[in-house]
Amino acid sequence: MKIDRSQPAPSRTPRPHASKAAESGCTAHEGMRRLIQLLPRVTRGLRRRPAGPIVLENVPLGPTHGSALALIQENGGVSVGALATALDLTMATVSGLVADLESVGFAERSPDPGDRRRTLVRLVAGSESLVDAWLEGATAPIVRALQQLSPSERTTFVKAMGLLDRELNAPS
């Protein structure tokens, strides 16, 4: 691919609305070209959000902590193994995440009464409103973006992200 240096560099200012071509549909190849441009920008934006990681009790909590907390909250408690599987992380990494969440008073571990070999992770009683506030702040840009879509567009977007995840993470 040859770069035409006679043209001005593209603006880094985010566009408020999708282009007319995107609104009228695009081919898979056009969509792929646009995604190749957008995905690194979205990833960088998620990593360098103005709020950055929150530090509680000298423990920095980042996006992976938020994902773990959301799963714990959504399920009313979950095993460490299930968290590792859902987050696609090792047991050791998830154990460290849970230790961080315990340190700040968001989560607690306990043996599974049905299987003492398993450890369950739950939200600490009374921490629910703090967890809700933190998760709300962490997900606010995503929620605002999704609110700009119609219900059917949101469904399609989430489906497409799931398909992309499956394709990118399928065994070779």
C-alpha positions as CSV (number, residue, x, y, z in Angstrom):
1,M,0.0,0.0,0.0
2,K,1.4,3.4,-1.0
3,I,0.8,6.4,1.2
4,D,-0.1,9.7,-0.7
5,R,1.8,12.3,1.2
6,S,0.3,15.1,-0.9
7,Q,-2.9,14.8,1.0
8,P,-3.3,16.3,4.5
9,A,-3.1,13.9,7.4
10,P,-6.5,12.7,8.5
11,S,-8.1,14.5,11.5
12,R,-7.8,12.9,14.9
13,T,-11.0,14.5,16.0
14,P,-13.7,11.9,16.5
15,R,-16.6,12.1,14.1
16,P,-19.9,12.7,15.8
17,H,-21.9,10.6,13.4
18,A,-21.3,7.6,11.2
19,S,-20.6,8.3,7.5
20,K,-23.4,8.0,4.9
21,A,-21.7,4.9,3.5
22,A,-21.8,3.2,6.9
23,E,-25.5,4.1,7.4
24,S,-26.4,2.6,4.0
25,G,-24.4,-0.6,4.6
26,C,-21.0,-1.7,3.5
27,T,-19.3,-4.8,2.2
28,A,-17.5,-7.1,4.5
29,H,-14.2,-5.8,3.1
30,E,-15.2,-2.2,3.7
31,G,-16.2,-3.0,7.2
32,M,-13.0,-4.9,7.8
33,R,-10.9,-1.9,6.6
34,R,-12.8,0.4,8.9
35,L,-12.5,-2.0,11.9
36,I,-8.8,-2.2,11.4
37,Q,-8.7,1.6,11.9
38,L,-11.2,1.7,14.8
39,L,-10.3,-1.3,17.0
40,P,-6.8,0.0,18.0
41,R,-8.3,3.4,18.7
42,V,-11.0,2.0,20.8
43,T,-8.6,-0.2,22.7
44,R,-6.3,2.7,23.4
45,G,-9.2,4.8,24.5
46,L,-10.3,2.1,26.9
47,R,-6.8,1.9,28.4
48,R,-6.2,5.6,28.8
49,R,-9.6,6.8,29.9
50,P,-9.3,10.0,31.9
51,A,-10.3,8.4,35.1
52,G,-7.6,5.7,34.7
53,P,-7.5,2.9,37.3
54,I,-8.9,3.8,40.6
55,V,-6.6,3.3,43.6
56,L,-8.2,2.1,46.8
57,E,-6.2,1.0,49.8
58,N,-3.0,1.4,47.7
59,V,-4.4,-1.2,45.2
60,P,-4.9,0.0,41.6
61,L,-8.1,-1.4,40.2
62,G,-8.4,-1.6,36.4
63,P,-10.7,-2.9,33.7
64,T,-10.1,-6.5,34.5
65,H,-11.1,-6.0,38.1
66,G,-14.2,-4.3,36.8
67,S,-15.0,-7.3,34.6
68,A,-14.5,-9.7,37.5
69,L,-16.6,-7.6,39.8
70,A,-19.4,-7.4,37.2
71,L,-19.4,-11.2,36.9
72,I,-19.4,-11.7,40.7
73,Q,-22.3,-9.2,41.0
74,E,-24.3,-10.6,38.1
75,N,-24.1,-14.1,39.4
76,G,-24.4,-13.4,43.2
77,G,-21.2,-15.2,43.7
78,V,-19.0,-17.4,41.4
79,S,-16.2,-19.9,41.8
80,V,-12.7,-18.8,41.1
81,G,-12.5,-21.4,38.3
82,A,-15.7,-20.0,36.6
83,L,-14.2,-16.5,36.8
84,A,-11.0,-17.7,35.2
85,T,-12.9,-19.3,32.4
86,A,-15.3,-16.4,31.8
87,L,-12.4,-13.9,31.8
88,D,-10.1,-16.2,29.8
89,L,-7.4,-15.8,32.5
90,T,-5.3,-18.3,34.5
91,M,-6.4,-19.4,37.9
92,A,-3.3,-17.6,39.4
93,T,-4.2,-14.3,37.7
94,V,-7.8,-14.5,38.9
95,S,-6.7,-15.4,42.4
96,G,-4.6,-12.2,42.3
97,L,-7.6,-10.2,41.1
98,V,-9.8,-11.6,43.8
99,A,-7.1,-10.8,46.4
100,D,-7.1,-7.2,45.2
101,L,-10.8,-7.1,45.4
102,E,-10.7,-8.5,49.0
103,S,-8.0,-5.9,49.9
104,V,-10.3,-3.0,49.1
105,G,-13.4,-4.6,50.7
106,F,-15.4,-5.4,47.6
107,A,-15.2,-9.2,47.6
108,E,-14.8,-12.1,49.9
109,R,-13.9,-15.8,49.4
110,S,-15.5,-18.7,51.1
111,P,-15.6,-22.5,50.6
112,D,-18.4,-23.8,48.4
113,P,-20.8,-25.6,50.8
114,G,-21.6,-28.2,48.1
115,D,-17.9,-28.9,47.2
116,R,-15.2,-27.9,49.7
117,R,-12.5,-28.1,47.0
118,R,-14.1,-25.0,45.3
119,T,-13.8,-21.5,46.5
120,L,-16.7,-19.1,45.9
121,V,-16.3,-15.3,45.5
122,R,-19.1,-13.0,46.6
123,L,-19.5,-9.2,47.1
124,V,-19.0,-8.2,50.7
125,A,-22.3,-7.3,52.3
126,G,-22.7,-3.5,52.3
127,S,-20.3,-2.9,49.4
128,E,-23.0,-3.2,46.7
129,S,-23.5,0.6,46.3
130,L,-19.7,1.3,46.1
131,V,-19.3,-1.5,43.5
132,D,-22.3,-0.2,41.5
133,A,-20.8,3.3,41.5
134,W,-17.4,2.1,40.4
135,L,-18.8,-0.1,37.7
136,E,-21.1,2.7,36.4
137,G,-18.1,5.0,36.1
138,A,-16.0,2.3,34.4
139,T,-18.7,1.5,31.8
140,A,-20.1,4.9,31.2
141,P,-18.5,5.5,27.7
142,I,-19.7,2.1,26.5
143,V,-23.2,2.7,27.8
144,R,-23.3,6.2,26.2
145,A,-22.3,4.7,22.9
146,L,-24.8,1.9,23.1
147,Q,-27.6,4.4,24.0
148,Q,-27.0,6.1,20.6
149,L,-28.1,2.9,18.8
150,S,-31.6,1.6,18.3
151,P,-32.4,-1.7,20.2
152,S,-32.0,-3.7,17.0
153,E,-28.6,-2.0,16.3
154,R,-27.5,-2.8,19.8
155,T,-28.4,-6.4,19.3
156,T,-26.6,-6.6,16.0
157,F,-23.5,-4.8,17.5
158,V,-23.3,-7.2,20.5
159,K,-23.8,-10.2,18.1
160,A,-21.1,-9.0,15.8
161,M,-18.6,-8.5,18.7
162,G,-19.4,-12.0,19.9
163,L,-18.8,-13.4,16.4
164,L,-15.5,-11.5,16.2
165,D,-14.4,-12.8,19.6
166,R,-15.2,-16.3,18.5
167,E,-13.3,-16.0,15.3
168,L,-10.3,-14.4,16.9
169,N,-10.1,-16.9,19.7
170,A,-11.1,-20.1,17.9
171,P,-8.6,-22.9,18.2
172,S,-6.4,-23.1,15.1
